[in-house]
Amino acid sequence: MTTQPIAVLKPIMKPLVVKKLETWFLKHQRDLPWRQDQDPYKVWISETMLQQTTSQAVIGYFQRFLKRFPSLKSLSESSIEEVYEMWAGLGYYSRARNLHKAAMELYKDGGFNNQSYKDLIKYPGFGPYTSRSLSSIAFEEPVGVLDGNVIRVLSRYHNFKAQWWKTTDKNKLQELSDQSVQGFSSRVINQALMELGATICTPTNPKCLICPVSSSCKAFKAQTQEELPLKKPKKQHKLIYLNFYIYKQNNQLALEKNSTSPFLKGQLLPPHDISEPAAKPKEFDFQHSITHYKIFVKINKVKSKPQKTQLYPIKDIKKLTPSSLVDKILKNY
Ligand code: SF4
């Protein structure tokens, strides 16, 4: 595969090419509920939900969430249990926790007010992507964004063999993204790059023949589209064995705040102990996965309420602890 070092990539996407991208986006963008206006609160909620989740899966959650929490004020005044209830099923629950914490802090600081990404990044859950997407889409700050879609488009457009998971190459891609919005509406160009990655420059079978930037795309010219972006080396699965102690009484379940396991931190779970087996254990009731953890679960029924636990109605479990792990425990009980 022939790829180019970053030094020879300049001039980056030429204004004529960015113009083509802009025209294409304005004509072909999908009609998504968060694109109806640029209200910063709605942009924030959608951008947070869209991390690790497809647009199609987010639509229903986004609409229900805004119905329940129509403003920053209403979200800041809610309880974390109410937020979990609206988030149940979306996964990556730290996003919900951070959203809730950030809403309280932002509301206390006077709400959204034309902040730059550097102002926003100090709030919980605001990484470089969320800060930049919010400040550009809602406030037109001239900064580029870098998510999986943009990384794919830029790596291919420049035929750049980037190790995008490493800081140096990620910074180079960020620079390319920043440069592509200069002289244009960052709100439009950032969304256009993400839309191109989601609908045309897809991970497999990119539709180069109908792509608005194909005439100057270096990967298309070199026919290296399918090889880019490079694949991040896979993280080894970590094996975890969880021994749960289940106590039920009158349709109530004994739970405690998890401070034992490295995942689902702070969430209500039945008490348990944890070990890290070297190989798949012989005896377990079911298997579960959370990020790179392969979890083997053993259920032990106990006759008396474990210390430090409290009883919670089973019908409220989804609200209290939205991870499907507790659901599975109850099904296997
Ligand atoms: S021409 Fe193909 S590889 Fe290049 S940006 Fe368009 S869809 Fe992606």
Residues whose N, C-alpha, C, O or C-beta is under 5 A from the ligand:
A	BS01	SF4	V153 R156 Y157 I200 C201 P206 K207 C208 C211 V213 S214 C217 A219 F220 Q225
